[in-house]
């Protein structure tokens, strides 16, 4: 297995009682995305202490469930959309920080002074 190319967050609220078929249906029907791409889709319910990642690995589905015991995720709740995350944004999210850090240092661009 190689590294996953993309990670998407489904913002807003999701019913975490849904299983693989229900969550895959949200991705396909609500957002017109291909759930069979090399991507992980992250879902969060009303409680901000648990989330589910959904992933197609080529021959089957992987659905995990994580409950945070001491803290909460800063899941974007304002819009129902799918956003692609960078590795840094994934780290921020799982550390309980917002994925939209206002004071983060932006990557430099070569050749500009």
C-alpha positions in Angstrom: 0.0 0.0 0.0 1.3 3.4 -0.9 0.6 6.8 0.6 -2.9 8.2 0.0 -2.8 11.1 -2.5 -5.6 13.2 -1.2 -7.5 13.7 2.0 -10.9 15.5 1.9 -12.9 16.8 4.8 -16.7 16.9 4.6 -17.6 20.1 6.5 -20.8 20.6 8.5 -22.5 17.8 10.3 -22.9 14.1 9.3 -24.9 11.3 10.8 -22.2 9.0 12.1 -24.6 6.2 12.4 -24.2 5.8 8.6 -21.9 3.0 7.4 -19.8 2.6 4.3 -22.7 2.7 1.8 -24.3 5.8 3.4 -21.1 7.8 3.7 -20.0 6.8 0.1 -23.5 7.9 -1.1 -23.0 11.3 0.5 -19.7 11.8 -1.4 -21.2 10.7 -4.7 -24.7 12.1 -4.6 -24.2 15.4 -2.6 -20.7 16.3 -3.9 -20.4 14.5 -7.3 -17.0 13.1 -6.3 -15.6 9.6 -7.1 -15.3 7.6 -3.9 -13.0 5.2 -5.7 -10.3 7.8 -6.2 -7.1 7.4 -4.1 -8.6 9.6 -1.3 -9.7 9.5 2.3 -13.0 11.2 3.1 -13.4 12.5 6.7 -16.8 12.9 8.4 -17.8 14.3 11.8 -21.1 14.3 13.6 -22.6 16.9 15.9 -20.2 16.0 18.7 -16.8 17.2 17.9 -15.0 14.4 19.8 -15.4 11.7 17.1 -15.0 11.3 13.4 -15.0 8.6 10.7 -12.5 8.3 7.8 -13.7 6.4 4.7 -11.2 4.9 2.2 -11.3 2.6 -0.9 -8.0 0.7 -1.0 -8.5 -1.0 -4.4 -10.1 -4.2 -3.3 -12.4 -3.1 -0.4 -13.5 -0.4 1.9 -11.9 0.8 5.1 -14.1 2.6 7.6 -12.6 3.7 10.9 -14.2 5.4 13.9 -12.1 7.6 16.3 -13.4 9.0 19.5 -11.2 11.6 21.3 -11.1 11.0 25.0 -9.8 14.3 26.1 -10.6 17.2 23.9 -12.5 18.2 20.8 -11.8 18.6 17.1 -12.2 22.1 15.5 -14.3 20.8 12.6 -15.5 23.4 10.1 -19.2 23.7 10.6 -20.2 26.8 8.6 -20.8 25.2 5.2 -21.6 21.8 3.8 -18.8 21.3 1.4 -15.8 19.0 0.7 -12.4 20.6 1.0 -9.0 19.0 0.2 -6.6 19.2 3.1 -2.9 19.6 3.2 -0.7 17.4 5.4 -0.3 20.4 7.8 -4.1 21.0 7.9 -4.6 17.3 8.8 -2.1 17.7 11.7 -3.8 20.8 12.9 -7.3 19.2 12.8 -6.1 16.1 14.7 -4.3 18.3 17.3 -7.6 20.1 18.0 -6.7 23.2 16.0 -8.6 25.0 13.2 -7.6 24.0 9.7 -7.7 27.7 8.8 -4.8 29.1 10.9 -4.7 32.8 10.5 -1.1 33.2 11.7 0.5 30.1 10.1 3.7 30.8 8.2 3.1 30.3 4.5 5.5 28.2 2.4 8.1 30.3 0.6 8.3 30.7 -3.2 11.7 30.2 -4.8 13.1 33.2 -6.7 11.2 35.9 -4.8 12.9 38.3 -2.4 
